[in-house]
Amino acid sequence: MHKYWKIELSVLFGVAVFFFWGYCYSAHLSYQEQFQLFLMDLDYFLERISMPGGIADYIAEYLTQFYYYTWLGALILALLFMAFQRLIWWVAQKQGAVDDYYLLSFLPAIVLWGFMEDEHVMLSFAIALLMVLLVICGYIHLNKKWERGIYIFLFLPLLYWIAGPLHFIFMGWVIMSALQCCFRRKKLLSGVGLILGMSILGFCLPMLMCLWLQYPFYRLLSGLNYYRFPEVVPFMQVCIALCLLIFPFVMAALPRVKKKILYGSLLIIVFVGTGYYFIIRACDMNKEEAMRYDYWVKKNMWDKIISTAERKSPNSPFTVTCLNLALAKTGQLGDRMFEFYQNGTEGLLPEFQRDFTSPLPTGEAFYQLGMINTAQRFAFEAMEAIPNFRKSSRCYKRLAETNIINGQYKVASKYLQALSKTLFYRSWAKDAMTYLYNENKINSHPEWGRLRQLRYTDDFLFSDKEIEVMLGLLVEHNYKNKMAFEYMLAYVLEKKDIPTFMKYYPLGKKLGYDHIPRSYQEALVYVWTQSHPSFQGMPWSISPQIMEAIADFARIYTQQPNSESMLKPKYGGTYWYYYLFRNN
C-alpha cells in the first residue's frame, strides 16, 4: 500500500457519511434545524455559555442552522466524523497502535453515527466528544510531569465548562495512562495520588455547579444538552463515552500482525458487521418518511407529496394528514382521497396531541383553511412542548404570519425581530416587517390577503369534537373557501356520517364545480341505491363508469362469501370499499 492509504480510507468514510445524511436520511437534518432558533446576538451567546457544556452547545447550534440546506448539513457531518475518526487514530497511535489496525479506529465513529440516527441526539454531543479528543491530544504532547500537572489543573475545569460532563473521559484517560505507566515501572503507589486528585477534581466540578446553578446533580453529570429530553440519559451515550476512553488503549495493546491477509479479512468482517448493526439496523425509514412529508408540507411541495404517495401510499395519521392537505391544495381531495389509504378523521384533522411534532402539519392544514387562531395555537403549543425548552424557527415564522394576518402587529414584530437575527430567515423577516401596519399591502399579499378573507370574523369557542361544524362556519363565512368545503365533506365521509354528508353536499352549488368530485359521486350513488331499484330519476350527474362500477361492486358484495378480498384489488380505492370494510 502507498503512504496515503489511511487518508484515502478516511475520505471514503466521509463520502459515505455525506451520501447517507444527504440522500438517505436528509429529512432528519431538516427536523433538527426547525427545532432551534440560533440568534446572531451577544445576549444569546452569553445565555448559552453560562451553562456547563454551553460552548459545545453554541457551536453545535451554529452548525445545525446550516441544515437548512440538507446537503450542507451532510457535508458538516462528514467533516466532523472524519475529524472524530482521525483524532481517535492519532491518540491510539501515540499509545503505540500499529497501522495494521487502522480500520478499528473507524468503529467508535460508526457507533456514534448510529447513535446520531436517533433524532433526539443533539449535535452538541459530537462536538463535545471532539473537544475532549483535542484536549487529550494536547496532554499527549506534554512530557514533563509539572507541565502535565498544570495542564490537568487548568484544562479539566475548562473542559467541563465548554464540553460538559464528558470531561470524565479526559479524567479517565489521564488515570488509565498514569496507571499504564505505573505498571510498566512497577510503582503502583505513585499513581494513587493522581487517581484521588483527578477523581476529587472531576466530581467536585459538577457539585459546585449544582450549588451555583441550582440544577439537579444528576443533570449536571449526564449533560444538559446532549439529548433533547433532559431527563433521559441514553445507554448508548454512556457506551460511546466508555468506548472513547478505552478504545485507544485496546488498539495499542494488540500485537503486530503477521498473517496480514487473515487479520485483514477479520478486520473487514468486524468493520462491516459493526456498520450493519449500528447504522443499518438503527436506520428508521418510517420516521424518515414522516419527516420528509412534514418537510414537504413546510415547503408547500404539494406535487412532491402526491407523487411520492402514488408510489407508496402513506399509512400513518401524520403522513396521511400531509397527503390530504396536498390533495386539497391541488384541488384533488374530492376526486382522489380514497385512492389512498385513509384512517378516518385522524388522517385529516387529527385531535391535538401535546407534543412538538404532530401539531405542525395539522396546524398547517388549519392555516391553509383560514382557521388562523387555531393554527396559531397549534404552532405555539408545539414550540412550548419542545423538551429541551428551545425555540423553533419554523414556529416563530408561523406565529409571525398569523399575527400579521390578525393585525396583531406588535406581537408579530417580536417574532420578526428575533428571526431577523438568524442567518437563513433574516431576509424573509425583514421583508415581512415592511407589511406591519400596512393594511393595503397585506390585503394584496397572495397568501396573507387571501387568508384574511377566509378567516373567521366572529368570536366563538373552538371545539375539536365538532370539526365539521367549525368547517361549516368557514364555508358560510366565505363561499369561495372551496378547501374548507372539501375538508368538511371529507370529514363526514371519513366518519361514515352519510346523513350529514347529504345535508352539507348542496352547499357545493355555490362553489362553481365543473363536475361532481368522484368521492361525492360514489357517496351519492350509494345513497341512491339503498332506496331505489334503478338509477332512473337520479337528480345528480353521475358518470356512467361509476354507475357500472357500483352495480358490479354490489353484485360481488352480495353474492360472494369472501367479497372483501375480491373487491379490494378492483375497488379498494372507492368510497364504497372504505365505508363497508375500513374499521376506523
C-alpha positions as CSV (number, residue, x, y, z in Angstrom):
1,M,0.0,0.0,0.0
2,H,1.2,3.6,-0.7
3,K,1.7,6.0,2.1
4,Y,-1.7,7.9,1.7
5,W,-3.9,4.9,2.1
6,K,-5.1,5.8,5.6
7,I,-6.1,9.3,4.4
8,E,-7.9,7.8,1.4
9,L,-9.9,5.5,3.7
10,S,-10.9,8.4,5.9
11,V,-12.0,10.4,2.9
12,L,-14.0,7.4,1.6
13,F,-15.7,7.2,5.0
14,G,-16.5,10.9,4.9
15,V,-18.1,10.4,1.4
16,A,-20.3,7.6,2.8
17,V,-21.4,9.8,5.7
18,F,-22.2,12.6,3.2
19,F,-24.3,10.4,1.0
20,F,-26.1,8.8,3.9
21,W,-27.2,12.0,5.6
22,G,-27.6,14.0,2.3
23,Y,-29.8,11.4,0.5
24,C,-30.9,8.6,2.7
25,Y,-31.6,10.5,5.9
26,S,-31.8,14.1,4.8
27,A,-35.2,14.8,6.5
28,H,-33.6,14.1,9.9
29,L,-31.4,17.1,9.2
30,S,-34.3,19.4,8.4
31,Y,-36.0,18.1,11.6
32,Q,-33.1,19.2,13.7
33,E,-32.9,22.6,12.1
34,Q,-36.5,23.5,12.6
35,F,-36.4,22.9,16.4
36,Q,-33.9,25.5,17.2
37,L,-33.6,29.3,16.8
38,F,-29.9,30.3,16.6
39,L,-29.6,34.0,17.0
40,M,-26.6,36.1,15.9
41,D,-26.8,38.0,19.2
42,L,-24.5,38.7,22.1
43,D,-27.2,38.0,24.7
44,Y,-27.9,34.6,23.1
45,F,-24.2,33.8,23.2
46,L,-23.9,34.7,26.9
47,E,-27.0,32.7,27.7
48,R,-25.6,29.6,26.1
49,I,-22.1,29.7,27.6
50,S,-23.4,30.3,31.1
51,M,-24.0,26.6,31.4
52,P,-21.6,23.6,31.6
53,G,-21.2,22.4,28.0
54,G,-22.5,25.7,26.7
55,I,-19.7,26.3,24.3
56,A,-20.2,22.9,22.6
57,D,-23.9,23.6,22.6
58,Y,-23.4,27.0,21.0
59,I,-21.1,25.7,18.3
60,A,-23.5,22.8,17.6
61,E,-26.4,25.2,17.2
62,Y,-24.4,27.4,14.9
63,L,-23.6,24.4,12.7
64,T,-27.1,23.0,12.9
65,Q,-28.6,26.2,11.4
66,F,-26.8,25.2,8.1
67,Y,-29.0,22.1,8.0
68,Y,-31.5,24.5,6.3
69,Y,-29.7,23.2,3.2
70,T,-29.6,19.4,3.8
71,W,-26.6,18.9,1.5
72,L,-24.6,21.4,3.6
73,G,-25.7,19.6,6.8
74,A,-24.5,16.4,5.4
75,L,-21.1,18.0,4.5
76,I,-20.7,19.3,8.0
77,L,-21.4,15.8,9.5
78,A,-19.0,14.2,7.0
79,L,-16.2,16.5,8.1
80,L,-17.0,16.1,11.8
81,F,-17.0,12.3,11.6
82,M,-13.7,12.3,9.6
83,A,-12.1,14.5,12.3
84,F,-13.5,12.2,15.0
85,Q,-12.0,9.1,13.4
86,R,-8.7,10.8,12.7
87,L,-8.3,12.0,16.2
88,I,-9.1,8.6,17.6
89,W,-6.4,7.1,15.4
90,W,-3.9,9.8,16.4
91,V,-4.4,9.2,20.1
92,A,-4.2,5.4,19.6
93,Q,-1.1,5.7,17.5
94,K,0.6,7.8,20.2
95,Q,-0.2,5.0,22.6
96,G,1.5,2.5,20.3
97,A,-1.1,1.2,17.9
98,V,0.2,0.0,14.6
99,D,-1.1,0.8,11.1
100,D,-2.4,-2.8,10.7
101,Y,-5.4,-1.9,13.0
102,Y,-6.3,1.4,11.3
103,L,-9.7,0.0,10.3
104,L,-10.5,-0.3,14.1
105,S,-10.3,3.4,14.5
106,F,-13.5,3.8,12.5
107,L,-15.5,1.7,14.9
108,P,-16.2,4.4,17.5
109,A,-17.2,6.8,14.7
110,I,-19.6,4.2,13.3
111,V,-21.2,3.7,16.7
112,L,-21.6,7.5,17.1
113,W,-23.1,7.6,13.6
114,G,-25.7,5.0,14.5
115,F,-26.4,6.8,17.8
116,M,-27.0,10.1,16.0
117,E,-29.6,8.5,13.8
118,D,-31.8,9.0,16.9
119,E,-33.4,12.3,16.0
120,H,-33.2,13.4,19.6
121,V,-29.4,13.2,19.9
122,M,-28.1,16.7,19.7
123,L,-25.0,17.7,17.7
124,S,-23.5,19.1,20.9
125,F,-22.7,15.6,22.0
126,A,-20.5,15.0,18.9
127,I,-18.9,18.5,19.3
128,A,-18.2,17.8,23.0
129,L,-16.5,14.5,22.1
130,L,-14.3,16.2,19.6
131,M,-13.3,18.8,22.3
132,V,-12.4,16.0,24.6
133,L,-10.2,14.4,22.0
134,L,-8.4,17.7,21.3
135,V,-7.7,18.2,25.0
136,I,-6.3,14.6,25.2
137,C,-4.1,15.4,22.2
138,G,-2.8,18.5,23.9
139,Y,-2.0,16.4,27.0
140,I,-0.1,13.8,25.0
141,H,2.2,16.4,23.6
142,L,3.5,17.3,27.1
143,N,6.4,15.2,28.5
144,K,7.2,16.8,31.9
145,K,5.2,16.0,35.0
146,W,4.9,19.6,36.1
147,E,3.6,20.6,32.6
148,R,1.0,17.8,32.7
149,G,0.0,18.8,36.2
150,I,-0.6,22.4,35.3
151,Y,-2.4,21.3,32.1
152,I,-4.8,19.0,34.1
153,F,-5.5,21.7,36.7
154,L,-6.3,24.2,34.0
155,F,-8.0,22.1,31.3
156,L,-10.1,19.7,33.4
157,P,-12.3,22.6,34.7
158,L,-12.2,24.4,31.4
159,L,-13.2,21.2,29.6
160,Y,-16.2,20.7,31.9
161,W,-17.3,24.2,31.2
162,I,-17.0,24.1,27.4
163,A,-18.0,20.5,26.8
164,G,-19.9,19.4,29.9
165,P,-19.6,16.1,31.9
166,L,-17.7,14.4,29.0
167,H,-14.7,15.8,30.9
168,F,-14.8,12.5,32.7
169,I,-13.4,10.9,29.5
170,F,-10.3,13.1,29.8
171,M,-10.1,12.4,33.6
172,G,-10.4,8.6,33.0
173,W,-7.9,8.8,30.1
174,V,-5.3,10.5,32.3
175,I,-5.8,8.0,35.1
176,M,-5.5,5.0,32.7
177,S,-2.5,6.5,31.1
178,A,-0.9,7.0,34.5
179,L,-1.7,3.5,35.7
180,Q,-0.3,2.1,32.5
181,C,3.0,4.0,33.2
182,C,3.0,2.8,36.8
183,F,2.5,-0.8,35.8
184,R,5.5,-0.6,33.5
185,R,7.7,0.9,36.2
186,K,6.2,-1.3,38.9
187,K,5.4,1.8,41.1
188,L,1.7,1.4,41.7
189,L,1.6,3.6,44.8
190,S,2.8,6.6,42.9
191,G,-0.4,6.6,40.8
192,V,-2.7,6.6,43.8
193,G,-2.3,10.3,44.5
194,L,-3.0,11.2,40.9
195,I,-6.2,9.0,40.8
196,L,-7.5,10.5,44.0
197,G,-6.7,14.1,42.9
198,M,-8.3,13.6,39.5
199,S,-11.4,12.0,40.9
200,I,-11.9,14.7,43.5
201,L,-11.4,17.4,41.0
202,G,-13.6,15.7,38.4
203,F,-16.5,15.2,40.7
204,C,-16.2,18.4,42.6
205,L,-16.9,20.4,39.4
206,P,-20.5,19.2,38.9
207,M,-21.1,19.5,42.6
208,L,-20.0,23.2,42.6
209,M,-22.1,23.9,39.5
210,C,-25.1,22.2,41.3
211,L,-24.8,24.6,44.2
212,W,-24.3,27.6,41.9
213,L,-26.8,26.9,39.2
214,Q,-29.4,25.1,41.3
215,Y,-29.6,22.3,38.8
216,P,-30.2,18.6,39.9
217,F,-26.8,16.9,40.3
218,Y,-27.7,14.0,38.0
219,R,-28.5,16.5,35.2
220,L,-25.0,18.1,35.6
221,L,-23.5,14.6,35.5
222,S,-25.4,13.5,32.4
223,G,-25.2,16.6,30.3
224,L,-27.7,19.4,29.8
225,N,-27.7,19.5,26.1
226,Y,-26.6,16.1,24.7
227,Y,-30.1,14.7,24.3
228,R,-33.3,16.6,23.5
229,F,-35.1,15.0,26.5
230,P,-33.3,16.4,29.6
231,E,-34.5,13.7,31.9
232,V,-33.2,10.9,29.7
233,V,-29.6,9.5,29.5
234,P,-29.5,7.0,26.7
235,F,-27.5,3.9,27.3
236,M,-25.6,4.4,24.0
237,Q,-24.4,7.8,25.2
238,V,-22.6,6.1,28.1
239,C,-21.3,3.3,25.9
240,I,-19.7,5.8,23.4
241,A,-18.1,7.7,26.3
242,L,-16.6,4.5,27.6
243,C,-15.6,3.4,24.1
244,L,-13.7,6.6,23.6
245,L,-11.9,6.2,26.9
246,I,-10.9,2.5,26.4
247,F,-10.5,2.0,22.7
248,P,-7.1,3.7,22.1
249,F,-5.6,1.6,24.8
250,V,-7.1,-1.6,23.4
251,M,-5.8,-0.8,19.9
252,A,-2.3,-0.1,21.3
253,A,-2.3,-3.4,23.2
254,L,-3.0,-5.5,20.1
255,P,0.1,-7.3,18.8
256,R,1.7,-6.7,15.4
257,V,0.0,-8.6,12.6
258,K,1.9,-11.5,11.0
259,K,-0.7,-13.1,8.8
260,K,-1.9,-9.9,7.2
261,I,-4.5,-11.4,4.8
262,L,-6.2,-13.3,7.7
263,Y,-6.2,-10.4,10.1
264,G,-7.2,-8.0,7.3
265,S,-10.2,-10.2,6.4
266,L,-11.2,-10.4,10.1
267,L,-11.0,-6.6,10.4
268,I,-13.2,-6.1,7.4
269,I,-15.8,-8.5,8.8
270,V,-15.7,-6.6,12.1
271,F,-16.0,-3.3,10.3
272,V,-18.9,-4.4,8.1
273,G,-20.7,-6.1,11.0
274,T,-20.4,-3.1,13.2
275,G,-21.6,-0.9,10.3
276,Y,-24.6,-3.1,9.7
277,Y,-25.6,-3.4,13.4
278,F,-25.2,0.3,14.4
279,I,-26.0,2.1,11.1
280,I,-28.4,-0.1,9.0
281,R,-30.4,-1.6,11.9
282,A,-30.7,1.7,13.7
283,C,-32.0,3.4,10.5
284,D,-35.7,4.1,10.9
285,M,-37.1,4.8,7.5
286,N,-40.6,5.1,8.8
287,K,-39.6,8.1,10.8
288,E,-37.6,9.4,7.8
289,E,-40.7,9.1,5.6
290,A,-42.8,11.0,8.1
291,M,-40.2,13.7,8.4
292,R,-40.0,14.0,4.6
293,Y,-43.7,14.5,4.3
294,D,-43.5,17.1,7.1
295,Y,-40.6,18.9,5.3
296,W,-42.6,19.0,2.0
297,V,-45.6,20.4,3.9
298,K,-43.3,23.1,5.4
299,K,-42.0,24.0,1.9
300,N,-45.5,23.7,0.3
301,M,-44.2,21.0,-2.1
302,W,-47.7,19.5,-2.7
303,D,-46.9,17.8,-6.0
304,K,-43.9,16.1,-4.4
305,I,-46.1,14.7,-1.6
306,I,-48.7,13.3,-4.1
307,S,-46.1,11.8,-6.5
308,T,-44.5,10.1,-3.5
309,A,-47.8,8.8,-2.2
310,E,-48.7,7.4,-5.7
311,R,-45.6,5.1,-5.4
312,K,-46.3,4.1,-1.8
313,S,-49.4,5.2,0.0
314,P,-48.7,6.6,3.4
315,N,-50.4,4.8,6.3
316,S,-49.9,6.8,9.5
317,P,-52.1,9.6,10.7
318,F,-49.2,12.0,10.4
319,T,-48.3,11.2,6.8
320,V,-51.9,10.8,5.7
321,T,-52.6,14.3,7.1
322,C,-49.9,15.7,4.9
323,L,-51.2,13.8,1.9
324,N,-54.8,15.0,2.3
325,L,-53.6,18.6,2.7
326,A,-51.6,18.3,-0.5
327,L,-54.6,16.8,-2.3
328,A,-56.8,19.7,-1.1
329,K,-54.2,22.4,-2.0
330,T,-54.0,21.0,-5.6
331,G,-57.8,20.6,-5.9
332,Q,-57.8,16.8,-5.9
333,L,-59.2,15.9,-2.4
334,G,-62.8,15.3,-3.5
335,D,-61.7,13.2,-6.5
336,R,-58.8,11.2,-5.2
337,M,-58.8,10.9,-1.4
338,F,-60.0,7.3,-1.3
339,E,-57.4,6.2,-3.9
340,F,-55.0,6.3,-0.9
341,Y,-55.1,4.7,2.5
342,Q,-57.4,6.7,4.8
343,N,-57.6,6.0,8.6
344,G,-60.6,8.1,9.5
345,T,-60.6,11.7,10.6
346,E,-57.3,11.2,12.4
347,G,-55.7,11.3,8.9
348,L,-57.5,14.5,8.0
349,L,-57.5,16.9,11.0
350,P,-56.1,14.9,14.0
351,E,-57.0,15.8,17.5
352,F,-54.4,18.0,19.2
353,Q,-51.5,16.0,20.8
354,R,-49.4,17.6,23.4
355,D,-46.1,17.0,21.6
356,F,-43.9,19.1,19.4
357,T,-44.2,17.3,16.0
358,S,-47.7,16.2,15.2
359,P,-49.3,19.6,15.7
360,L,-47.2,21.1,12.9
361,P,-48.8,19.5,9.7
362,T,-52.2,19.7,11.4
363,G,-51.6,23.4,12.2
364,E,-50.6,23.9,8.5
365,A,-53.9,22.4,7.4
366,F,-55.8,24.8,9.7
367,Y,-53.7,27.7,8.4
368,Q,-54.4,26.9,4.8
369,L,-58.1,26.5,5.6
370,G,-58.2,30.0,7.1
371,M,-58.6,28.9,10.8
372,I,-55.8,31.3,11.7
373,N,-56.3,31.3,15.5
374,T,-56.3,27.6,15.7
375,A,-53.1,27.4,13.5
376,Q,-51.5,29.9,15.8
377,R,-52.4,27.9,18.9
378,F,-51.0,24.7,17.4
379,A,-47.7,26.4,16.4
380,F,-47.3,27.9,19.9
381,E,-48.2,24.7,21.8
382,A,-45.8,22.7,19.6
383,M,-43.0,25.1,20.3
384,E,-43.7,25.1,24.1
385,A,-43.7,21.3,24.1
386,I,-40.1,21.1,22.8
387,P,-38.5,19.0,25.6
388,N,-35.2,21.0,25.9
389,F,-37.1,24.3,26.0
390,R,-35.6,25.7,22.8
391,K,-37.5,27.9,20.4
392,S,-38.3,26.9,16.9
393,S,-37.5,28.8,13.7
394,R,-40.5,27.2,11.9
395,C,-42.9,28.0,14.7
396,Y,-41.6,31.6,15.0
397,K,-42.2,32.1,11.3
398,R,-45.8,30.8,11.5
399,L,-46.5,32.8,14.6
400,A,-45.3,36.0,12.9
401,E,-47.6,35.2,9.9
402,T,-50.7,34.5,12.0
403,N,-50.2,37.7,13.9
404,I,-49.7,39.7,10.7
405,I,-53.0,38.2,9.3
406,N,-54.8,39.0,12.5
407,G,-53.5,42.6,12.7
408,Q,-51.5,41.9,15.9
409,Y,-48.5,43.9,14.7
410,K,-46.8,44.4,18.0
411,V,-46.7,40.7,18.6
412,A,-45.7,39.9,15.1
413,S,-42.8,42.4,15.4
414,K,-41.4,40.5,18.4
415,Y,-41.2,37.3,16.3
416,L,-39.8,39.1,13.2
417,Q,-37.1,40.9,15.2
418,A,-35.9,37.5,16.5
419,L,-35.9,36.0,13.0
420,S,-34.0,39.0,11.7
421,K,-31.1,37.9,13.9
422,T,-30.9,34.5,12.2
423,L,-28.9,33.6,9.1
424,F,-31.4,31.9,6.8
425,Y,-34.7,33.6,7.9
426,R,-33.3,37.2,8.1
427,S,-34.3,38.3,4.6
428,W,-37.8,36.9,4.9
429,A,-38.2,38.6,8.3
430,K,-37.0,41.9,7.0
431,D,-39.4,41.7,4.1
432,A,-42.3,40.7,6.4
433,M,-41.6,43.8,8.6
434,T,-42.5,46.0,5.7
435,Y,-46.1,44.7,5.9
436,L,-46.6,45.7,9.5
437,Y,-49.3,48.4,9.9
438,N,-49.8,48.4,6.1
439,E,-53.3,47.1,5.6
440,N,-53.3,47.6,1.8
441,K,-50.0,45.7,1.4
442,I,-51.2,42.8,3.5
443,N,-54.5,42.6,1.7
444,S,-52.7,42.4,-1.7
445,H,-50.3,39.7,-0.4
446,P,-51.1,36.5,-2.4
447,E,-51.4,34.3,0.8
448,W,-52.0,36.6,3.7
449,G,-54.6,38.7,1.8
450,R,-56.5,35.5,0.8
451,L,-56.4,34.1,4.3
452,R,-57.7,37.4,5.7
453,Q,-60.8,37.0,3.6
454,L,-61.2,33.3,4.6
455,R,-60.7,33.6,8.4
456,Y,-63.4,33.8,11.0
457,T,-64.6,37.3,11.9
458,D,-66.9,36.3,14.8
459,D,-65.7,35.0,18.2
460,F,-66.7,31.6,19.4
461,L,-65.2,28.6,21.3
462,F,-63.3,26.2,19.1
463,S,-64.3,22.5,19.6
464,D,-62.2,19.7,18.2
465,K,-65.2,17.4,18.7
466,E,-67.2,19.3,16.2
467,I,-64.7,19.9,13.4
468,E,-67.4,19.6,10.7
469,V,-69.3,22.5,12.3
470,M,-66.2,24.6,12.5
471,L,-65.6,24.0,8.8
472,G,-69.2,24.7,8.0
473,L,-68.9,28.1,9.6
474,L,-65.9,28.8,7.5
475,V,-67.8,27.9,4.3
476,E,-70.8,30.1,5.4
477,H,-68.5,33.0,6.1
478,N,-66.9,32.8,2.6
479,Y,-68.3,30.6,-0.1
480,K,-65.1,31.0,-2.1
481,N,-63.4,28.7,0.5
482,K,-63.5,25.6,-1.6
483,M,-60.9,23.9,0.6
484,A,-63.0,24.3,3.7
485,F,-66.0,22.8,1.9
486,E,-64.0,19.8,0.7
487,Y,-62.5,19.2,4.1
488,M,-66.0,19.4,5.7
489,L,-67.3,16.7,3.3
490,A,-64.2,14.6,3.6
491,Y,-64.5,14.8,7.4
492,V,-68.1,13.5,7.4
493,L,-67.4,10.9,4.8
494,E,-64.5,9.5,6.8
495,K,-66.8,9.4,9.8
496,K,-69.2,7.4,7.6
497,D,-71.8,10.0,8.5
498,I,-73.9,9.8,5.3
499,P,-76.9,11.8,6.6
500,T,-74.6,14.8,7.5
501,F,-72.9,14.5,4.1
502,M,-76.3,14.7,2.4
503,K,-77.1,17.8,4.5
504,Y,-73.8,19.6,3.6
505,Y,-73.5,18.5,0.0
506,P,-75.9,21.1,-1.6
507,L,-73.6,23.9,-0.4
508,G,-71.3,22.9,-3.2
509,K,-73.6,24.5,-5.8
510,K,-72.2,27.9,-4.8
511,L,-68.6,26.9,-5.3
512,G,-68.6,26.7,-9.1
513,Y,-67.6,23.0,-9.6
514,D,-67.5,21.9,-13.3
515,H,-68.2,18.3,-12.2
516,I,-69.1,16.4,-9.1
517,P,-65.9,15.1,-7.5
518,R,-65.6,11.3,-7.7
519,S,-65.8,10.5,-4.0
520,Y,-69.0,12.6,-3.7
521,Q,-70.4,10.7,-6.7
522,E,-69.6,7.4,-5.1
523,A,-71.3,8.5,-1.8
524,L,-74.4,9.9,-3.7
525,V,-74.9,6.8,-5.8
526,Y,-74.5,4.6,-2.8
527,V,-77.3,6.6,-1.0
528,W,-79.5,6.3,-4.1
529,T,-79.1,2.5,-4.4
530,Q,-80.1,2.0,-0.8
531,S,-83.7,3.1,-1.5
532,H,-84.1,2.8,-5.3
533,P,-84.1,-0.3,-7.5
534,S,-82.6,1.5,-10.5
535,F,-80.8,4.7,-11.5
536,Q,-83.8,6.2,-13.1
537,G,-84.7,9.7,-11.8
538,M,-81.4,10.2,-10.0
539,P,-81.0,14.0,-9.5
540,W,-77.2,14.1,-9.8
541,S,-74.9,13.9,-12.8
542,I,-73.2,10.6,-12.0
543,S,-70.8,9.3,-14.6
544,P,-71.8,6.0,-16.4
545,Q,-68.5,4.4,-15.2
546,I,-69.3,4.9,-11.6
547,M,-72.9,3.6,-12.1
548,E,-71.5,0.5,-13.7
549,A,-68.9,0.1,-11.0
550,I,-71.3,0.2,-8.1
551,A,-73.6,-2.3,-9.9
552,D,-70.6,-4.7,-10.2
553,F,-69.5,-3.9,-6.6
554,A,-73.0,-4.7,-5.3
555,R,-73.1,-8.0,-7.2
556,I,-69.8,-9.2,-5.8
557,Y,-70.6,-7.9,-2.3
558,T,-73.9,-9.8,-2.1
559,Q,-73.1,-12.9,-4.0
560,Q,-69.5,-13.8,-3.0
561,P,-68.8,-15.1,0.5
562,N,-65.2,-13.7,0.5
563,S,-66.2,-10.4,-1.0
564,E,-63.6,-8.2,0.7
565,S,-60.6,-9.9,-0.8
566,M,-62.3,-10.0,-4.2
567,L,-63.3,-6.3,-4.1
568,K,-60.0,-4.8,-2.8
569,P,-57.9,-5.2,-6.0
570,K,-60.5,-3.5,-8.2
571,Y,-62.4,-1.3,-5.8
572,G,-60.1,-0.7,-2.9
573,G,-59.8,3.0,-3.9
574,T,-63.5,3.7,-3.7
575,Y,-65.6,5.2,-1.0
576,W,-67.8,2.1,-1.0
577,Y,-64.9,-0.1,0.0
578,Y,-63.9,2.4,2.7
579,Y,-67.4,2.6,4.0
580,L,-68.0,-1.2,4.2
581,F,-64.6,-2.6,5.1
582,R,-62.5,0.1,6.9
583,N,-62.7,-0.1,10.7
584,N,-61.6,3.4,11.9
